[in-house]
Amino acid sequence: MNVTAWVLVPVAVTLVAAVAAVLIVIVVVKGTASRDRATVLKAVAEVIRAVRGSRR
């Protein structure tokens, strides 16, 4: 692969993951009561961290 592909592939993957995370949050938050949103967002963040492998 050339240098352009080495740069564009990680950028594209990151962009797709970010868009997917935003869409997941929008769909999940839409169906919850306001008192449960913090718990739902915390759970979504935990799943994203687990998928990325940067669990703290």
N, C-alpha and C positions, 0 to 999 in steps of 0.2 A: 504494500500500500504506500501511497505517497504521503507527503507531510500534511497535505490538506485533509486527507481522510483521517489521519491520526488526530487532527484537531477537531474536525466536524463531528465525528462519531460520538465522542464523549459529551460534546455540547448537545447534540440531538437527544442522546439518551437522558441526560439531565433534564432537558426541557420536557420531554415526554413524561418523565417521572413527576416533575413538578405540576404539570397540567393534570395528570391523573390524581395526584394528591388533592389538588384544589377541587376537582370534580367530586371526589369522594366526600370531602368535607361539606360541600354544598348539598349533596344529596342526603347525607346523614343529618345535618343540622336542620334541614327543612322539615324532617319528620319528627323532631323531638320538641318537648316542652322546654321553655326557657330555663327552668331550674335544672334540667339535665344536660344542657349543652356543654358545660365545663367538663363533665365526666366523659361525654362522648368525644370531645376534642382531645382530651388527655389520652383516651384509648386509641384514637386514630394516630396521634403522634407516636405512641408506643409501638404500634404496628409498623409505621414508616421507619422508625429507628431499627426495629428488628429486621425488616427487609433489607435495609441498607447495611446492617451489620455493625452499627455503632451504638450498641446498647451500653448505657452508663449505669 
